[in-house]
């Protein structure tokens, strides 16, 4: 367990909390909006049998702190400063957006990508029907200002809707949600803004790292159509759809998830 401090050229300060276990090739796990690195705990233990696994709290989430609302570029910059050597990166949901942006910006730093319940464009657009509608996103933003704890609880319920073992998984996520304290409200606002504005479709052809795209068959937030598009558009990607899973297949089907990840990570590049 470690906490590292970083400053950018303007003096902006942020801390990054990192849990590191295991030994072997490095692997970084990036969580989704509203959560923290502890969401990976079971999966991290299994992956640590063959890798040095780093689970972080993104800036402003969990135990990590940030003086300002973190932008996507700022998040990638702090990750690049923290992990100097090339690393495999697994990103879930918002973490997938961060992973793709990092892979495109600094291809020498990201060796492989595992994109879990990820989409190149989270919000629906005229030419992109498989995203969340602007009205629903706007409602989340409004409710965040009124009661951010209740908004986060509603969001995790939406993530698990339709999943096998939905009730049990919801109890687990609710227990973990505030186990590292409450995330910074500015960071939550910034995360929603990233999800609302980001559209990485045009740059996918330039992300040439080997990639594994994993989605849940019953995902209501990033539907399988979005993940299939992502896998097709990336030059070197493989697609896996987890039957019975919603937005968190690593929680609902951990053994299958780890098996697929290990197989992919051990392939020769």
C-alpha angles and dihedrals in degrees: 000000000000142000120209128193124217136185127194125210092276092055093254107158129208135166125216122205114210131185110198126187139161131022137259132058112005120256126183123205118204120194130214134254116306096008135087139221093279089077087078096054100118095038091046091055092053095044090049088070087079107012143047097247122203117192112187137189105230114236110291094014128103111331094347118098134200130186092213136034104277118240122206091255091049092051092050091047093055092047091051091050092049098045109044098170124069110275141184111245128205115191128186119205105309086015087059090057089052092047094051093047091050093047091052095044099043109019092171091060099052114063100178138000131220109187114193121193086341133151133187089228120028098185123066118250135180090267095034115059097166097078137087113281120252091239093057092046091048090051091054089051092050094047091047089064093049101043117351095182092057090044092054091049090052091048095054090048089055090049092058100038110132095008123136108260088017096160095049093046092049090055090052094049093045089053092050098040097088098018089114096040127265118317117242112271092222089055091050091050090048091049092053090048090053091051091046097048107030120106113167098167097110093053099048093094089063095055098091101165116115106269138193115202113199122183138168119248090224100040111146096184102047104018121210090255089066093048092047089052090050093051092047094048096048110086097226108026137132123202128218124179116198112217113227094014128118126189096323108050092159088064100040097041105021099157094051091043093052092045091055093045094049092048091051096044093051095052116109115251 
